[in-house]
Structures are given as C-alpha cells and as structure tokens.
Amino acid sequence: MRFEMASRLSWRSCRGVGALLCFERSAVAQQDYPNRTVKIVIAFSPAGAIDILGRLIADRLSEMWGQQVIVENRPGAGGNIGAAAAASSAPDGYTLHFGAQTLSTNPVLAPSTAFHPVTSFEPIMLVGTALEIFNVANDTPFKSVKDVIDYAKANPGKLNYASVGIGSSAHLATVLFMDVTGTKMQHVPYSQMSQAYADVFSSRTEIWFTTAGGSLPHIKSGKVRALAINGPARSKLLPDIPTMTEAGVNMKDESSWYGFFAPKGTPKPIIDKINRDLQTVIDKPEMREKEFALGYRFIGGPPERLADYLKGEMAKWEELSKKGAFK
C-alpha cells in the first residue's frame, strides 16, 4: 500500500512522509533495475565507429546485468530520427540513446521539432571521443599540413574534401580546420563510405578527415597518406604522425564524441546506476585494449560532465554557423 501511494507522488512534490516513500521507491528502482531487456538506440547505420563502440558496451552491460542489452539502429535525417525515437520513449531506463556529435550540431544544421538535445534527455555519461586523422590522397604533393594550408590559401575552393554527409565527423572536423586556418575547400558529401574511399584513392577527392577505425588499414597499406591527428596527444597507432597542435593548427578536442542519454524524467537512481556501471565497463582492461586498438579516447565521469560538454559543443557550432562556416 505504501509503495502504491509513493508511486502516485511526484518526485518534485514529495514532502514529509511522502519524501520517505519516494526514497523507498528510489531504492527499489535502483535495486531492481534492470529486470528485463534494455534497448540502446543508435541513430546511425551499423559498422560505423559509434555502432562498434555501442555494441561493445552493450555486450558488457548484458554480462554485468544478467539481462539482454540490445542495439537498435535508427538511421536517418542526420541522427534526428533515432534521437527523436529515443527521446519519446518511456523514461524508465529501458530505452537509452547512445548519441554522437550530431546532437550538438543538428540544432544549427538540421533542427528538429520532435526533440531538443538538452530538454528532451537526461545525460548519463560522456563515454569518449574518436581519434580523427587528417588524410590526403597519395597522388597529391602534400607532405605536411602546412603544405595543404599553403595550397588551399593560394587556391580557394580548389581542394575537395570528403565526408559521409552534413554533420558527419569528417564534415565538422574539416569545417573547424578551415575556420582555424582561414582556408576554403569544397565539400563533397557521399552517401556511402565506400564511394568516398574510392574517390580519395583515385585522388578525385584530395582531403579526408576520418576516424582511426575507418582509415587505419588504408594508411598502413599506403592507399592514403596521414598528415596529422586531431587529439590531445600522439597515438601509439601512428606514433610518427604529429598532432594538429604540433602541426600548428589548434583544433582542440576531437569533433567525434559519444555519450549515453536517457529520456527526460528517467529517475536519478537509475541514471546514477547506469553511470557507475558504464564507468566500470570502460575501465575494464579488455575495453582499454579496444580503446587503443580502435582509436577511441575514453573519458567517463558523472552525468554533469556530459551536460556541460553538450552545451559547450552546441555553443561552438552555433558560433561557427553565425560566422558562415557552414556556407
């Protein structure tokens, strides 16, 4: 009876005895969660960097929780379709959203009336970022980032850069690169990554910022040339390749990032449990090996860290949009 009364009380309106009942409800929710299948919505197609990482995490949460954790890919509209579906789900912790940088850019590039990245979600954890590599086609004469900058300044709009669409990590990273360096290159968006690689291999498209998982095999096989890495430090995957900062271009954090969210109103005890368990997962030695091998940079931390990061990223891209960087 007391639990039924507590379930009818608003989390915000609990007072006196009601507060005690809400505490009991909170404890029960935390203790029992999860007691059935948990779904993770990813707003992109399978096999990309976010999908690979999401499935690694889902497998380990399944082992930890003793419940099935499944990934549902809901691509489309630059990430808006999947995000909207997750945001409209019941706020009970059984549908989560593993979101990417598009949550911070779509309010500028592709606004949606179905959800808002801040008001429609509860942040859970900033899981990490992906190493971004500045590649050029092998047939180009460029041997350094400075070579690219010098040519691009002397020949505005003549260099083509590849991406898999507006708002993708390659698009955003190159927009930021052009803003910082004062250069202008032509965006060539592709519907499929294989098409983009084919054109870069043949030098029809000269420039491509890619995540490590996508480009590392082609760098090592000599099909493309890596000039720099966008990140805080050199990578053991490519120890001889300088960072962008070392190359004289201060782009700060990577443009590709990944975080867990829950629908707005999900109880805080459940948010906190998922946060703790995610931290345990990414701290596992086997996951740290994956972090290195696949080119991720795990971050972790409390939900507030993701909330602040999201707002900072949104402000950054909004400012760039006002400067005309996306035109």
BELHUZI-V823183 format. One record per helix or strand. SS is the DSSP state (H for helix, E for strand). FROM is the first residue (numbers start at 1). TO is the last residue. Records with the same first field share a line. If there is no record, write none. Layout:
# BELHUZI-V823183
SS: FROM-TO, FROM-TO
This chain:
# BELHUZI-V823183
H: 2-7, 17-32, 49-65, 77-87, 102-109, 145-154, 169-181, 193-201, 212-220, 236-238, 268-283, 285-294, 303-322
E: 38-42, 69-73, 95-100, 121-130, 132-137, 160-163, 186-189, 207-211, 224-230, 243-243, 257-263, 296-298
